[in-house]
């Protein structure tokens, strides 16, 4: 939803601070607040997209039932460029292969690529055994 390294602003978020600048908040309260506003705006945009998928009939359900949407961050802590504990959401049911209503906290050091490999398998791409630095899949 954003270009992480750009100086793009999101006025509709209530902040005029560019995303990248806000992400390097240096523990300053105003920058952290601006980043929170921008992230909230992005989540609301995602919510709108998900509602459209859910309200679009498809086959025996709706498009959200038959989709798998990933939303997340490329960093665990953008202020320090930390690539550990990278959060992301998987939304939708991928044709019934993902149950939903599940929150997972992976073990320390679990590569994000494990989640990406898991997504491939849930979407029927079973002939891929490794994705980037993956070490396996995640039970979802």
N, C-alpha and C positions, 0 to 999 in steps of 0.2 A: 504493500500500500504506500510505501514511501521509498525514496531514494536515500538510503542511509548516509551516504557521504555528501549529499548535496546540501545546499543552503536553502532548500525549499521551505517555505513557511506554510502554515495551515491556519489562516485567519479564522475559519469557522470553528477552530478548537478553542478560541478565546485567548490564544497566545500569538504574539507576533515574532517570537524567537524562532530562528531556523531549527529544524529538527536536529541536525548534526551538532550545532552549538549547544542545544539543550541536553543532548545525550552525553556530552562531556561536561557535566554539571559541576565538577570539582567540589562537590558536597555543599554547594551554595543553594540555600533554600529557594530562591526565586527560580533558578534554573531547574531544580528538581520539580517544582510546582509546574513550570512550563512543560517539562517533559511529560509529567502526569496528564496534563491537559491534552497534549498532542496524542498520547497513547489512548486516552479515553475516546477522543475523536475517532481514531482508527478503529477501536473496538465497536463504536456505534456504526461506523461504515460497514464493518464486517457483519454486524447484526442485521443491517438492512439487506445485505447480500444473501445471508442465510435465510431470512424471511422470504425472499424472492424464490430461492430454491425450494423451500418447504411448501410454498403456495403454488408451485408449478407441478400439476399432475404428470406422472410419468409411470408407465407400466402399472404395476400393482401398488404403487405408492406415489412418491413425489421425487423430484430431482435430488433432494437432500438424502433420501433413503438410498439412492443409487450413486452418491458421490462421496468423495473423501477430500475434505478441504483441510489444508495445513495452514496454520497461522502462528507466527512466532517471531522470534528475534534472532539475528545472527550472532548475538553476543549474550553472555550471562550478565555481564556488567559493562555497559558501553563506556562508562567513564574511564575504565582502565583497560579496555579492549580484552577483557577476559572471555575466553571461549569455553569456560567450564560452566556447568549447570545452566545450559542454554534452554530457556523455556519455550515450549510450543504446544499448541492445541491441535488435536485432530477432531474434526467435526464431520458428521454424516455417518452413514452406516455401510458404505462401500458394498452395496448389494447384499447386505446382511452379514458381511464378514466381521464387522465391528459392532459390538453390542451398544456401546455408549454408556453415559453416566458413570464414568470411571476416572479417578484421579490417580496418577502414578508418580511416585518419586523414585527415580532410578538411583542405583548405587553410585556413590562418588566415583567419578572417572568414566562413567558410561558415555561413550561417544554419541553425539547427536546423530551420527550416521546410522546407529542401530535403529533409531526411530524411522529414518528414511528407508532403510532396508525392510523394516516391518511394513511400512506403507506399500512398498512395491509388492511384497508377498500378498497383502490383503487385497491388492488390486489385480491379482492373478499373474504377476510376473514372477513365477517360481523358479525360473532358470538362472536367477542372479543369486549367487552365494555371498557376495561381498559388495559393499557400497562404500567407497572412500575408506575411512579407517574403522569401519564397523567391525565389531567382535561377535556379533550375533543379532538376534531379534529380541523384541520386547513383547511379553505376553499381554495382549490387549483383547 
